[in-house]
Amino acid sequence: MGGHRYRRRAEAERLDCHGERATHTRRRRGGVNGNIQESSLLASCNGPLTIRPEIGRAGADAMIDKALDLLARIIELALALAFIVAVLLNFTNVLGRYLFGLSLLGSDEVQVFVMVAMTFLGAVVVTRRNEHLRMDVLVRFMPASLRVVLRIAEQLLLILLAGFVLSQSYFYAAQMFRIGRASDMAGVPMWIPHGAVALGFALILLVACWRLGTVITRREAEHAAPSAPADGKVWE
């Protein structure tokens, strides 16, 4: 009944006796203040219980990764639709010019703005999927620790550059918004294309910060993760 003694009770969250392992939950109830602490355990159906480390953080990391992947997919689909619109505008303009002697005013400007959005918002998708062009011939022959250092330096440099361009493009887009500047032919507010540049680098900055934090925390977890007890018991 003392404060240093706990009564353990393991209950199954998910049992899969067709496989070799199942997930259990351990509850510890304090004798003095009655606080309940829960931690997830990984065990076989008939074997001893062992700790499954960092399940809470891993679950949160997976949710953030899934959200970033979903954001990249949404941007990709939106840019694809915008590109189709730009192609249709160009095709309509060509037909009207050569068949009827007419052209759509401002269609060229809209196509340019679509290309601007595709460039800077598309860079967000490329950054998230880590598909930028790079020379990795020498990196492949480097030790793992040095590759991690280079990866951290790469993300730091990307954060600095994205932050600088974001600050400049944001202030310029805000200035266009304040003065009400619009394009000459299509009448598109100029803060929209300039804002697309700022939005693109803001999202690149977000992705780079998340990737840097992921690299550092996973590296620390590899060095600091305790090994499971050999006898299968659960440590306090």
C-alpha positions, 0 to 999 in steps of 0.5 A: 500500500506504500507510495513506492508500490504499484499494482499492475493490471494489463488489459488487451487493446488489440489481440491477434492470436493468428499472428505472433504479437498483440498490443496490451495496455498496462495501468499503474495505480498509485497507492497514495494519490491514486494517479493512473499512468498508462503505457503501451506494451507489445507482447505475444499471445503467450509470451512475456510483456515488453515495452513498445517505446515512443508510441505516443511520439511516433503516433503524433509524428505519423499524424503530422507526416500524413497531414503534410502529405495530404497538403502536398497532394491538395497543392498538386491537384490544384496546380494540375487543374490550374494548368489545364485552365491555362492550356484551355485559355491558350488553345481558345486564344489561338483559335480565336486569333486565327479563325475569327481575328479575336483574342482574349484580353488578359489570357497571357497574363493569367497564364503567366500567373499560373506558371508562377504559382506552379513554380513556387507552390510546386516547389512545396510538393517537391520539397515535401517529397524530397525530390529536388535535384542533387548530386549524391555521388560522394554522399553515398560513400560517406559514413552514416554520421557524416550523412546525418550532419550533411542532412542537418546542414542542408535543412538549416540552409534551406530554412535560412533561404526560405525565411529570407525569401518569405520575408521579402515576398511577403512585404512586397505582396502586402505592399501590392495589397495596400496600394490596390495594384492590378495587372494591366489587361486581366485586372488580376490583383497583383498581391495574388501572384506575389502572395503565391510566392510568399505562400510557397516559401512559407510552406517550404519553411514549414516542411524544412523545419519539420524535417530538421526536427525529425532528423535531430529527434530520431538521431537522439532517440537512436542514442538514448533509447534504452534496451528492453529487459532481457527477462521480459519484465516491465521496468518502473 
